């Protein structure tokens, strides 16, 4: 080749081309070279992506929440706290729109009547059946309760859909007091709220009620449904009369499938059969019901009872001498015989 014939520009372009090829043969150096070459474009693309994200944040729309009963929501504070300041709601409980709602627990709002309708309702407890600490002397008072509006057939409902036999009455049962009645049923039977109300308790009690639900009603009463196979409601949930709250079962301290049913006022249970006839599937009281000491007669008697917890070395003779009673009386009160083994820790009634 005659190099004298190659023009100067052609020579320069050839050298540059061969240099690029040489640099590209080194992988790491070549990658760095091309990376630097296109770095400006990558920065521009990333900038555009960030700008798109910022725009989407600005367009956030706060969701519209409603309560289970269809009213405007005054809760969901945790959800709303995640939104920009401009979308956070004011406390609607302070406005006219929600003036009849009160917060019974964090995020749970219900009709104010469940806390203000009766003096003892100002205490809200999701754990204890009787948290009110009201002296038992109130059992001797009479109180007129307006249970429902006359002629309103939707204001009350039977807890069970069919006639059922009562297998255990309200009152004394051996050494313990039975605060309700036991009604025979089949596992899985539907259980319904007796009146409109709000669920105060829905939980499991291993040594007693098993799975159970307690409902506070607008009329001043509270009803309890025990030994369920499962409950279908949660504390703070409002329910209507006849709404399904659980299924019948055999949980807790139970010897067979049945419903343990209680009706309480001011925390004290009275005889449910004064109000409902399970055998004939009838509601007994009229719309206005007067609760008197007679309804609490057995419970008042139980308050006078004396109990003894058996300790090591105890015998029926020793216990009878200590309390000034007879062995026969102790056996009668507790449904036991003179030959019954006294188990340490067991409580028996002595008077």
C-alpha positions in Angstrom: 0.0 0.0 0.0 1.2 3.4 -0.9 0.7 5.5 2.3 1.7 8.7 0.4 -1.6 8.4 -1.5 -3.8 8.3 1.7 -5.3 11.7 2.4 -4.9 13.2 5.9 -8.6 13.1 6.9 -8.9 9.5 5.8 -6.0 8.6 7.9 -7.3 10.3 11.0 -10.7 8.6 10.7 -9.1 5.2 10.4 -7.0 5.7 13.5 -10.0 6.7 15.5 -12.0 3.7 14.3 -9.3 1.3 15.3 -9.0 2.9 18.7 -12.7 2.5 19.4 -12.5 -1.2 18.5 -9.5 -1.7 20.7 -11.3 0.0 23.7 -14.4 -2.1 23.1 -12.4 -5.4 23.3 -11.8 -4.6 27.0 -15.3 -5.5 28.5 -15.1 -3.6 31.7 -13.6 -0.5 30.1 -16.0 -0.7 27.2 -19.0 -1.0 29.5 -17.8 2.1 31.4 -17.3 4.0 28.2 -20.8 3.3 26.9 -22.2 3.9 30.4 -20.7 7.3 30.5 -21.9 7.9 26.9 -25.6 7.3 27.9 -25.5 8.4 31.5 -27.2 11.7 30.7 -30.2 10.0 29.1 -30.7 7.7 32.1 -30.7 10.7 34.5 -33.4 12.3 32.3 -35.6 9.1 32.4 -35.3 8.8 36.2 -36.3 12.4 36.6 -39.4 11.9 34.5 -40.4 8.8 36.6 -40.1 10.7 39.9 -42.2 13.5 38.5 -44.9 11.0 37.5 -45.0 9.6 41.1 -45.4 13.1 42.6 -48.3 13.8 40.3 -50.1 10.6 41.4 -49.7 11.5 45.1 -51.3 14.8 44.6 -54.3 13.2 43.0 -55.2 11.1 46.0 -58.9 11.0 46.8 -60.0 10.3 50.4 -62.4 7.3 50.4 -66.0 7.6 51.6 -66.6 5.4 54.7 -70.0 4.4 56.1 -71.1 2.6 59.2 -72.7 -0.9 59.1 -76.1 0.7 59.8 -75.6 3.0 56.8 -75.0 6.2 58.7 -72.1 8.5 57.9 -68.9 7.2 59.4 -67.2 9.0 62.4 -64.3 6.5 62.7 -61.5 4.9 60.6 -58.9 7.3 62.2 -56.0 5.0 61.4 -56.9 4.9 57.7 -57.4 8.6 57.4 -54.2 9.4 59.3 -52.2 8.1 56.3 -53.7 10.7 53.9 -52.2 14.2 53.3 -53.3 16.9 55.8 -55.8 18.4 53.3 -57.8 15.2 53.2 -58.0 14.4 56.9 -61.5 14.6 58.4 -62.5 16.6 61.4 -64.1 14.8 64.3 -67.6 14.4 63.0 -68.7 13.3 66.5 -68.6 17.0 67.4 -70.9 18.0 64.5 -74.6 17.9 64.1 -74.3 15.0 61.6 -73.1 12.6 64.3 -74.5 14.1 67.5 -76.4 10.9 68.3 -73.3 8.7 68.1 -70.9 7.9 70.9 -67.6 6.0 70.8 -67.8 2.9 73.0 -64.3 1.7 72.2 -61.6 2.9 69.8 -63.1 3.2 66.3 -66.6 1.9 67.4 -69.5 4.3 67.3 -73.1 3.4 68.3 -76.3 5.1 69.1 -75.9 7.2 72.3 -78.8 5.5 73.9 -76.6 2.5 74.7 -74.6 4.7 77.1 -77.1 7.3 78.2 -80.5 5.5 78.1 -80.1 4.2 81.7 -77.9 5.3 84.6 -76.0 2.0 84.8 -75.3 2.0 81.0 -72.5 4.7 81.4 -70.1 1.8 82.1 -68.9 -0.2 79.0 -67.0 -3.4 79.4 -66.2 -6.1 76.8 -65.0 -8.7 79.4 -67.2 -8.9 82.5 -70.8 -10.1 82.6 -71.6 -7.8 85.6 -69.1 -4.9 85.8 -71.4 -2.4 87.4 -70.7 -2.9 91.1 -74.3 -1.9 92.0 -75.3 -2.9 95.6 -77.7 -5.9 95.7 -80.3 -3.8 97.7 -81.5 -2.5 94.2 -83.1 -6.0 93.8 -85.9 -4.9 96.2 -86.8 -1.9 94.1 -89.5 -1.9 91.4 -88.8 -0.5 88.0 -91.1 0.0 85.0 -89.4 -0.9 81.7 -90.8 0.0 78.3 -89.7 -3.1 76.3 -91.1 -2.2 72.8 -93.7 -0.3 71.0 -97.2 -1.9 71.2 -98.0 -3.7 68.0 -94.5 -3.6 66.7 -93.9 -7.3 65.9 -90.4 -6.6 64.7 -89.3 -5.2 68.0 -88.7 -8.6 69.6 -87.8 -12.1 68.5 -87.5 -15.6 69.9 -83.8 -16.6 70.6 -84.6 -20.0 68.9 -86.7 -20.7 65.8 -88.6 -23.6 67.3 -90.2 -24.7 70.5 -87.6 -26.2 72.9 -87.6 -27.9 76.2 -86.2 -26.2 79.3 -83.8 -28.7 80.9 -82.6 -26.7 83.8 -84.4 -23.9 85.7 -83.3 -20.6 87.1 -82.3 -20.7 90.8 -80.4 -23.0 93.1 -78.7 -25.9 91.5 -76.8 -28.0 94.1 -74.1 -25.8 95.6 -74.2 -23.2 92.8 -76.8 -20.6 91.8 -78.0 -20.9 88.2 -78.4 -17.4 86.8 -80.3 -18.5 83.7 -82.2 -21.4 82.1 -80.9 -24.2 80.0 -82.8 -24.9 76.8 -82.2 -28.1 74.7 -81.1 -27.6 71.1 -79.0 -29.2 68.4 -75.4 -28.1 67.6 -75.7 -25.6 64.8 -79.1 -24.3 65.6 -79.6 -20.6 64.8 -79.6 -18.2 67.8 -81.1 -14.7 67.5 -81.0 -11.5 69.4 -84.2 -11.0 71.5 -84.4 -7.2 71.0 -82.5 -4.5 69.1 -79.2 -3.9 70.8 -75.4 -3.7 70.6 -73.0 -6.6 71.3 -71.1 -5.9 74.5 -69.3 -9.3 74.9 -68.5 -12.0 72.3 -65.7 -14.3 73.6 -64.8 -17.7 75.0 -64.9 -18.7 78.6 -63.4 -22.2 79.1 -64.7 -23.0 82.6 -68.2 -21.5 82.2 -70.1 -20.2 79.3 -67.9 -21.5 76.5 -68.4 -19.3 73.4 -71.0 -16.7 74.4 -72.5 -13.4 73.4 -74.0 -10.7 75.6 -76.2 -8.0 74.0 -77.1 -4.7 75.6 -80.6 -3.5 74.6 -82.2 -0.1 74.2 -84.9 -1.1 76.7 -82.5 -1.4 79.6 -82.0 -5.2 79.6 -79.0 -7.3 78.7 -79.3 -10.9 77.4 -76.7 -13.6 77.4 -76.4 -16.6 75.1 -74.0 -19.3 76.2 -72.3 -22.6 75.2 -72.4 -21.6 71.5 -70.5 -23.6 68.8 -69.5 -20.2 67.4 -70.5 -16.6 67.6 -71.2 -14.5 64.5 -70.9 -11.0 65.9 -68.3 -8.7 67.4 -68.3 -6.4 70.4 -69.6 -3.0 69.4 -71.7 -4.3 66.6 -75.3 -3.2 66.5 -77.9 -5.9 65.9 -81.6 -5.9 65.2 -84.2 -8.1 67.0 -84.2 -11.5 65.3 -80.7 -11.0 63.8 -78.5 -14.1 63.9 -75.8 -13.7 66.5 -74.4 -17.3 66.8 -75.0 -21.0 66.5 -76.0 -23.5 69.2 -73.3 -25.7 70.7 -71.8 -27.6 73.6 -68.8 -25.5 74.6 -67.5 -24.6 78.1 -68.9 -26.2 81.2 -71.6 -28.2 79.5 -72.7 -31.8 79.6 -74.6 -31.7 76.3 -75.8 -29.4 73.5 -78.0 -26.6 75.0 -78.5 -22.8 75.2 -77.8 -21.1 78.5 -79.9 -18.0 78.4 -79.9 -15.1 80.8 -81.8 -11.8 81.1 -80.2 -9.1 83.3 -81.0 -5.7 84.6 -78.4 -3.5 86.3 -76.1 -6.6 86.1 -78.4 -8.9 88.1 -80.1 -11.9 86.4 -83.8 -12.6 86.9 -85.8 -15.6 85.8 -86.1 -15.6 82.0 -89.3 -17.6 82.2 -90.9 -14.4 83.6 -90.5 -13.0 80.1 -90.3 -15.8 77.6 -91.9 -19.3 77.3 -89.5 -21.5 75.3 -91.8 -24.6 75.5 -94.7 -22.8 73.8 -92.6 -20.3 71.8 -94.3 -17.2 73.3 -93.2 -13.8 74.6 -95.0 -13.3 77.9 -94.7 -9.6 78.9 -96.6 -6.8 77.4 -94.8 -3.8 75.9 -94.5 -2.3 79.4 -93.0 -4.6 82.0 -92.7 -4.0 85.7 -89.6 -5.6 87.3 -90.1 -6.2 91.1 -88.4 -8.0 93.9 -90.5 -11.1 93.2 -88.6 -11.6 89.9 -85.4 -11.7 92.0 -86.8 -13.7 94.8 -84.5 -16.7 94.4 -81.5 -14.4 93.8 -82.2 -12.4 96.9 -82.4 -15.7 98.9 -79.0 -16.7 97.5 -77.5 -13.5 98.8 -78.3 -14.8 102.3 -76.7 -18.1 101.6 -73.5 -19.1 103.3 -70.8 -21.2 101.5 -67.8 -23.1 102.7 -64.7 -24.0 100.7 -63.6 -27.5 101.7 -60.1 -27.8 103.1 -57.9 -30.8 104.0 -59.2 -32.6 107.1 -62.8 -31.3 106.7 -65.8 -33.7 107.3 -69.5 -33.1 107.1 -69.6 -33.4 110.9 -66.9 -30.7 111.4 -68.6 -28.4 108.9 -72.1 -28.8 110.4 -70.7 -28.0 113.9 -68.8 -25.0 112.7 -71.9 -23.4 111.0 -74.5 -24.6 113.5 -76.5 -26.7 111.0 -77.1 -30.4 110.4 -75.4 -32.9 108.1 -78.8 -33.7 106.5 -79.4 -30.0 105.7 -76.0 -29.7 104.1 -76.6 -32.8 102.0 -80.0 -31.5 100.9 -78.7 -28.0 99.9 -76.0 -29.6 97.8 -77.7 -32.6 96.3 -75.3 -35.0 97.9 -75.3 -37.9 100.4 -73.5 -38.5 103.7 -71.2 -40.9 101.8 -70.2 -38.3 99.2 -66.4 -37.7 99.1 -65.5 -34.1 100.0 -63.0 -32.8 97.4 -60.5 -30.2 98.6 -61.2 -26.9 97.0 -64.9 -27.5 96.2 -67.4 -25.0 97.5 -70.6 -26.2 99.2 -73.6 -24.3 100.5 -74.1 -24.7 104.3 -77.1 -22.4 104.8 
